[in-house]
Amino acid sequence: MAHNVEIKARVANPQDLRERIESLADDGPTLLRQEDTFFHSASGRLKLRRSGDRAELIYYEREDLEGPAESQYLTMPVDDPATTEAMLSVALGIRGTVSKRRSLYRIGNTRVHLDEVEGLGSFLELEVELDASQAAREGEAIASRLMSEIGLDEGDLLAGAYIDLLEAPQHQTAE
């Protein structure tokens, strides 16, 4: 499986953070609209991502840590997302759906996502892409350095995925 190191953080002031990211970015922003349908899975997380006219199936395993965490993943392009969703819905059941607007930047080998997630708010994700020969600790060091460079506060770091936040009891009672 391919692997990367990821962090996720809540963002209080997206515009301020955007300016800091843009001052460091090699590329971006690329604006994306994504809808992720999560399916029940015996291990890891399985989602069907739709973005524009593209769709892909993504399976990943990652510890739910507040801070840099290694993620191992597999992706597969999907030509018929409606049929794929129907099949997986019957076989596994739908866990939930996450809709977001994403601004994608690149800083070196890191994908930087500024996300506006429906029902949750503003977030930052760093995905440090690693090749097969690189250890997770290399990605963790890069993620930590970038967090410092963009002024990200460790108190804003989150564990888990957006779907977990949507399912959390405090979110359920806030609706």
C-alpha positions in Angstrom: 0.0 0.0 0.0 1.1 3.6 -0.6 1.6 5.7 2.5 1.8 9.3 3.7 1.7 11.2 7.0 -1.3 13.3 7.8 -2.5 15.9 10.3 -5.9 17.5 10.6 -6.6 20.7 12.5 -9.6 22.9 13.2 -9.1 26.5 11.8 -10.4 29.6 13.5 -9.3 32.1 10.9 -9.2 30.5 7.4 -8.2 33.7 5.6 -5.2 34.4 7.8 -4.1 30.8 7.4 -4.6 30.9 3.6 -2.3 33.9 3.4 0.5 32.1 5.3 0.1 29.0 3.2 0.1 31.0 -0.1 3.4 32.6 1.0 5.0 29.1 1.2 3.1 27.3 -1.6 4.8 26.0 -4.7 1.4 25.5 -6.4 -2.2 26.3 -5.9 -4.8 26.9 -5.0 -6.8 24.3 -7.0 -10.4 24.6 -5.9 -12.3 21.3 -5.6 -15.8 20.3 -4.5 -15.8 16.8 -3.0 -18.4 14.4 -1.7 -17.2 11.4 0.2 -19.6 8.6 0.9 -18.3 6.4 3.7 -19.2 2.7 4.0 -19.0 0.4 7.0 -15.8 -1.4 7.0 -14.4 -4.2 9.2 -11.1 -2.3 9.4 -9.9 1.1 8.3 -12.1 3.4 6.3 -13.7 3.0 2.9 -15.1 5.9 0.9 -16.3 6.7 -2.6 -15.1 10.2 -3.5 -16.8 12.2 -6.2 -15.2 15.4 -7.4 -16.4 17.0 -10.6 -16.5 14.4 -13.3 -14.1 12.1 -11.4 -14.7 9.4 -8.9 -12.5 7.1 -7.0 -12.7 4.5 -4.3 -10.3 5.1 -1.4 -9.5 2.6 1.4 -7.2 3.8 4.2 -5.9 2.8 7.6 -4.6 5.4 10.0 -4.4 5.6 13.8 -6.7 8.3 15.2 -4.0 10.6 16.7 -3.9 14.3 17.3 -0.8 15.1 15.4 1.2 13.5 12.6 -0.1 10.0 11.8 0.9 7.5 9.1 -1.8 6.6 6.7 -1.6 3.5 4.4 -4.0 3.7 1.5 -5.2 2.2 -1.8 -7.1 4.1 -4.5 -9.0 3.0 -7.5 -10.6 5.1 -10.3 -14.4 4.5 -10.6 -16.1 4.8 -14.0 -19.6 4.2 -12.7 -20.0 5.8 -9.2 -23.7 5.4 -9.0 -23.6 1.6 -9.5 -20.5 1.3 -7.2 -22.3 3.2 -4.5 -25.4 1.1 -4.9 -23.4 -2.1 -4.7 -21.3 -1.1 -1.7 -24.5 0.2 0.0 -26.1 -3.2 -0.2 -23.0 -5.1 0.7 -21.6 -2.9 3.5 -24.1 -0.2 4.3 -23.5 3.6 4.2 -22.0 5.1 7.2 -22.5 8.7 6.1 -21.5 11.4 3.7 -19.1 14.3 4.0 -19.4 17.3 1.6 -16.6 19.9 1.4 -15.1 22.7 -0.6 -11.3 22.2 -0.7 -8.5 24.6 -1.6 -5.5 22.4 -2.5 -2.0 23.7 -2.3 1.4 22.0 -2.7 4.4 22.8 -0.6 7.3 20.4 -1.6 6.0 16.9 -1.3 3.1 18.0 0.9 -0.5 18.4 -0.2 -2.1 21.2 1.9 -5.9 21.2 2.1 -8.0 24.1 3.4 -11.4 22.6 3.8 -14.9 24.0 4.4 -16.8 21.0 5.6 -20.6 21.2 5.5 -22.0 21.0 9.1 -18.5 21.2 10.7 -16.6 24.3 9.6 -13.1 25.1 8.6 -10.1 22.7 8.7 -6.6 22.2 7.5 -5.1 18.9 6.4 -1.4 18.3 5.6 -0.6 15.1 3.6 3.1 14.5 3.4 3.5 12.1 0.4 6.2 9.5 1.0 7.8 7.1 -1.4 8.2 3.4 -0.6 11.7 3.9 0.8 10.8 6.7 3.2 9.9 6.0 6.8 6.9 7.6 8.5 9.3 9.5 10.9 10.5 11.5 7.8 7.0 12.6 7.0 6.3 13.4 10.7 9.3 15.7 10.7 8.2 17.5 7.6 4.6 17.8 8.9 5.9 19.2 12.2 8.2 21.7 10.4 5.3 22.9 8.2 3.0 23.2 11.2 5.5 25.6 12.7 6.1 27.5 9.5 2.4 28.2 9.0 1.8 29.0 12.7 -0.5 26.1 13.4 -1.3 25.6 17.1 -1.0 22.1 18.4 -4.2 22.7 20.5 -6.1 22.8 17.2 -5.1 19.3 16.1 -7.7 16.7 15.7 -7.8 12.9 15.6 -10.0 10.9 13.2 -11.8 11.7 10.0 -14.5 14.2 9.2 -17.1 11.4 9.3 -16.1 10.7 12.9 -16.6 14.4 13.8 -20.1 14.3 12.1 -21.0 11.2 14.1 -19.7 12.6 17.5 -22.3 13.0 20.2 -21.6 16.7 20.6 -22.2 17.2 16.9 -25.4 15.2 17.0 -26.9 17.3 19.8 -25.8 20.6 18.1 -28.0 20.0 15.1 
